[in-house]
Amino acid sequence: MSRIYNFCAGPAVLPLEALEQAQRDLVDYQGSGLSIMEMSHRGKEYDAVHNEAIDNIRKLLKLPEDYGVIFMTGGATAQFSLVPMNLLPEGQSADYTNTGAWGSKATKEAKQFGKINVIANTEKDFPTRVPEVASLQFTPGAAYAHITSNETISGAQWKSFPRTAAPLVCDMSSDILSRPIDVTQFGLIYAGAQKNLGPSGVTLVIIRKDLVEQVNPKCPVFFRYKTHLDENSLHNTPPCFAIYMLALCTRWLLKIGGVDAIAQINRDKAAKLYTALDASGFYKASAVREFRSDMNVTFRLPTEALEDQFVKEASAKGMKQLKGHRSVGGIRASIYNAFPVAGVDALIAFMKEFEQKNG
Ligand SMILES: *Cc1c(COP(=O)(O)O)cnc(C)c1O
């Protein structure tokens, strides 16, 4: 077996332990004689998996009783509409921060549902950044405020979060469970699974339970958070296999010490890379220092031709998917929870070698 160093921004690297467990379980789930993909989502085997996934999330995030865990489908992209459909009553407005490609998409979609106040816009800033928390001016009476905790494409990350009067809604797709957070600062958190939680196909929603009660009567039953919270995410057939994988990935995270332990590892991995970038006159980090993402490390080389060559040569050495998103160019090393420290060391060694040859 030979596993590459997979720097893909998503779907991203998964813990090897989780993949190996899935492989063992694949055709005969724990002596049941069938795969987890073939069994009823209302049977006792799947039920245990489903509830373990929810419990693991509760433990990892230290969720208070008044917060619920929901599994949905449609990715974070579906949440761009579901959030305003559920939380933006007619005649009210919501505050949005546009901090990059994802913040922009969330904002654009929300505008279809009501009045949106864009209270900060750093989308086009380079070096990339997010706003200073202290500079934010929230709109009195707004139904909620929306932020994107980590801009996966540009590589800018909020390092602290505002305390808001209205519920704070956060797209945490690319850094959930990567560092400790105080959940009580948020009304709703959503995250597509394929960066830091498991494979694509399931979307995690954490919601303060009182927020599901103000249902917009025009919202279809399936699209109401209340439906899924009340029915323990079993209103209809859930993405069983994706949830099973999420259970394995979160089990792995609990085993290695949970969010505090992984946060230390993540900080160390990112710091090593940024230190290497800063020590060189050849590479240039793309984010403002205080907002540099620990998950998506973005940087530039002196020319695009050198960037292409860098990506090609790294790939030949088993370091794959380092090409930055087509909308911003450059290099992006996505180093989520499951990305090994050895892969970061390998990249740094390659960067030094490449600079020596081409610098
Ligand atoms: C990947 C990503 C999305 C989109 O997720 P889908 O599951 O493809 O809908 C949205 N927001 C952020 C921050 C992301 O990283």
The ligand as an ORCA input file, in Angstrom:
! r2SCAN-3c Opt
* xyz 0 1
  C     -16.303     23.556      0.922
  C     -17.005     24.706      1.542
  C     -18.347     25.002      1.234
  C     -19.140     24.221      0.218
  O     -19.448     22.965      0.680
  P     -20.374     21.967     -0.179
  O     -20.433     20.781      0.708
  O     -19.675     21.708     -1.475
  O     -21.688     22.622     -0.372
  C     -18.932     26.071      1.873
  N     -18.265     26.810      2.781
  C     -16.975     26.569      3.091
  C     -16.278     27.420      4.090
  C     -16.312     25.501      2.480
  O     -15.035     25.248      2.797
*
